Amino acid sequence: MCLILIAYRCHSGYELMVAANRDEFHERPTAPLAFWDEAPQVLAGRDLQEGGTWMGISRSGRFAAITNYRDPSRVRSDAPSRGRLVADYLQSPQPAIDYLEQLRPAASCYNGFNLLLGDKTGLYYHSNRTGEIQTLLPGWYGLSNHLLDTPWPKVQRGLFLLRSRLEQQFDPAPDDLLEVLTDRSIAPDAELPETGVPLEWERWLSSIFIDAPGYGTRSSTALLVNNSGSVHMVEITWADARRREFQLN
């Protein structure tokens, strides 16, 4: 993922609501949102190049999502796949906090990442750029390709749009989240971060929905988990304009 917007225990009827865009090179092979044949408890898309995933949930209520930390100067070609962290957690019986504690000593082997894990005990965040594990309190959170709640324009705009929409809805629907993810507003140059890519790319990457040469938003996902644990998850894949919708009780 390259943008994850989270409402955690912010709505009277919902434990968790997530709106997320996956941005990736168009040529990278991908499978859409589905239950996995070898792990039927896992609902997620799949990176067919490395076998991992960017976001998913399990029938037992385990949630995971990851973004890359953008720093081209520190990318290692021999680093293991970050998407495997999400896939491994979703198939693991370990509590989220235990999984993160076990990962932390080896986290520096990976290229930069931000990992969000959730289970019945709570929601947690870990970046291998800080080494810390953070237990998230109820609130609104935004994550792109820096640290949690770094005030990049797309993060701030995304949270503003999401809050404006959800706070007006007694019973939010996936489309309320998905509409936020289609915003193509480009940030002014003065507000752009400097992440080690050319200015033209900083501009392209500053929008919530990205449409750059050979790269962009491949899919948008809305996840709603109500207070009884029922899950409603929708993914739109933009190459074929397909909508896939699942509900877990």
PEQUIUR-V531258 format. One record per residue. N is the residue number from 1. RES is the residue in three letters. SS is DSSP state (H for helix, E for strand, - for the rest). OMEGA is omega in whole degrees, 0 to 359 (999 if undefined). D_CENTER is the distance of its C-alpha to the mean C-alpha in whole Angstrom. Layout:
N/RES/SS/OMEGA/D_CENTER
N/RES/SS/OMEGA/D_CENTER
This chain:
1/MET/-/173/4
2/CYS/-/172/7
3/LEU/E/177/6
4/ILE/E/178/4
5/LEU/E/190/8
6/ILE/E/167/9
7/ALA/E/185/13
8/TYR/E/181/14
9/ARG/E/180/17
10/CYS/E/185/18
11/HIS/E/186/20
12/SER/-/184/23
13/GLY/-/188/22
14/TYR/E/175/18
15/GLU/E/187/17
16/LEU/E/171/13
17/MET/E/184/12
18/VAL/E/172/8
19/ALA/E/187/8
20/ALA/E/173/5
21/ASN/E/172/7
22/ARG/E/178/7
23/ASP/E/186/10
24/GLU/E/174/13
25/PHE/E/184/16
26/HIS/-/185/18
27/GLU/-/184/20
28/ARG/-/184/18
29/PRO/-/188/18
30/THR/E/171/16
31/ALA/E/183/16
32/PRO/E/179/15
33/LEU/E/181/14
34/ALA/E/170/16
35/PHE/E/184/18
36/TRP/-/181/19
37/ASP/-/184/23
38/GLU/-/179/23
39/ALA/-/188/21
40/PRO/-/176/21
41/GLN/-/185/19
42/VAL/E/175/16
43/LEU/E/184/14
44/ALA/E/167/12
45/GLY/E/182/12
46/ARG/E/171/13
47/ASP/E/185/14
48/LEU/-/178/18
49/GLN/-/184/19
50/GLU/-/177/18
51/GLY/-/180/17
52/GLY/-/177/13
53/THR/-/183/10
54/TRP/-/181/6
55/MET/E/177/6
56/GLY/E/179/9
57/ILE/E/178/12
58/SER/E/179/15
59/ARG/-/179/18
60/SER/-/176/19
61/GLY/-/177/16
62/ARG/-/181/14
63/PHE/E/176/10
64/ALA/E/175/8
65/ALA/E/183/5
66/ILE/E/168/5
67/THR/E/172/6
68/ASN/E/172/10
69/TYR/-/188/12
70/ARG/-/176/15
71/ASP/-/186/18
72/PRO/H/184/20
73/SER/H/184/23
74/ARG/H/181/22
75/VAL/-/178/20
76/ARG/-/181/22
77/SER/-/183/23
78/ASP/-/182/24
79/ALA/-/178/21
80/PRO/-/182/19
81/SER/-/177/16
82/ARG/-/179/13
83/GLY/H/177/11
84/ARG/H/179/14
85/LEU/H/178/13
86/VAL/H/181/10
87/ALA/H/181/13
88/ASP/H/180/16
89/TYR/H/182/15
90/LEU/H/180/14
91/GLN/H/184/18
92/SER/-/174/19
93/PRO/-/185/21
94/GLN/-/169/21
95/PRO/-/184/20
96/ALA/H/183/16
97/ILE/H/178/18
98/ASP/H/178/21
99/TYR/H/181/18
100/LEU/H/179/17
101/GLU/H/179/21
102/GLN/H/180/22
103/LEU/H/192/19
104/ARG/H/180/20
105/PRO/-/182/23
106/ALA/-/188/22
107/ALA/H/181/18
108/SER/H/177/20
109/CYS/H/183/21
110/TYR/-/166/18
111/ASN/-/188/17
112/GLY/-/180/15
113/PHE/E/169/11
114/ASN/E/185/9
115/LEU/E/175/9
116/LEU/E/178/8
117/LEU/E/177/10
118/GLY/E/172/12
119/ASP/E/184/16
120/LYS/-/180/19
121/THR/-/182/20
122/GLY/E/181/17
123/LEU/E/189/13
124/TYR/E/180/13
125/TYR/E/177/12
126/HIS/E/172/13
127/SER/E/177/13
128/ASN/-/173/16
129/ARG/-/175/17
130/THR/-/181/19
131/GLY/-/184/19
132/GLU/-/171/19
133/ILE/E/184/17
134/GLN/E/173/16
135/THR/E/185/17
136/LEU/-/174/15
137/LEU/-/175/18
138/PRO/-/181/18
139/GLY/E/179/16
140/TRP/E/183/14
141/TYR/E/176/11
142/GLY/E/183/9
143/LEU/E/173/8
144/SER/-/186/8
145/ASN/-/170/10
146/HIS/-/181/13
147/LEU/-/179/13
148/LEU/-/178/11
149/ASP/-/168/13
150/THR/-/190/15
151/PRO/-/172/16
152/TRP/-/181/16
153/PRO/H/182/17
154/LYS/H/179/14
155/VAL/H/181/12
156/GLN/H/179/16
157/ARG/H/180/16
158/GLY/H/180/13
159/LEU/H/178/14
160/PHE/H/181/17
161/LEU/H/181/17
162/LEU/H/180/15
163/ARG/H/180/17
164/SER/H/183/20
165/ARG/H/186/19
166/LEU/H/181/18
167/GLU/-/177/21
168/GLN/-/186/24
169/GLN/-/175/23
170/PHE/-/180/25
171/ASP/-/185/23
172/PRO/-/177/19
173/ALA/-/179/18
174/PRO/H/182/15
175/ASP/H/176/17
176/ASP/H/178/17
177/LEU/H/184/13
178/LEU/H/181/13
179/GLU/H/178/16
180/VAL/H/187/14
181/LEU/-/180/12
182/THR/-/183/15
183/ASP/-/184/17
184/ARG/-/182/18
185/SER/-/177/20
186/ILE/-/181/20
187/ALA/-/174/21
188/PRO/-/182/24
189/ASP/H/183/25
190/ALA/H/182/26
191/GLU/H/184/23
192/LEU/-/172/21
193/PRO/-/174/20
194/GLU/-/187/22
195/THR/-/177/19
196/GLY/-/175/22
197/VAL/-/181/22
198/PRO/-/182/24
199/LEU/H/180/24
200/GLU/H/178/24
201/TRP/H/175/21
202/GLU/H/178/20
203/ARG/H/180/21
204/TRP/H/185/19
205/LEU/H/184/16
206/SER/-/181/16
207/SER/-/178/16
208/ILE/-/175/13
209/PHE/-/186/14
210/ILE/-/176/15
211/ASP/E/182/18
212/ALA/E/179/20
213/PRO/-/178/22
214/GLY/-/185/21
215/TYR/E/176/17
216/GLY/E/181/15
217/THR/E/181/12
218/ARG/E/181/13
219/SER/E/176/11
220/SER/E/185/10
221/THR/E/172/9
222/ALA/E/179/10
223/LEU/E/176/10
224/LEU/E/177/13
225/VAL/E/183/15
226/ASN/E/187/19
227/ASN/-/176/21
228/SER/-/178/23
229/GLY/-/178/20
230/SER/-/186/20
231/VAL/E/172/16
232/HIS/E/184/16
233/MET/E/181/13
234/VAL/E/175/14
235/GLU/E/171/12
236/ILE/E/173/14
237/THR/E/192/15
238/TRP/-/180/17
239/ALA/-/181/19
240/ASP/-/180/21
241/ALA/-/179/20
242/ARG/E/177/19
243/ARG/E/178/18
244/ARG/E/189/17
245/GLU/E/182/17
246/PHE/E/173/18
247/GLN/E/179/19
248/LEU/E/180/20
249/ASN/-/999/22
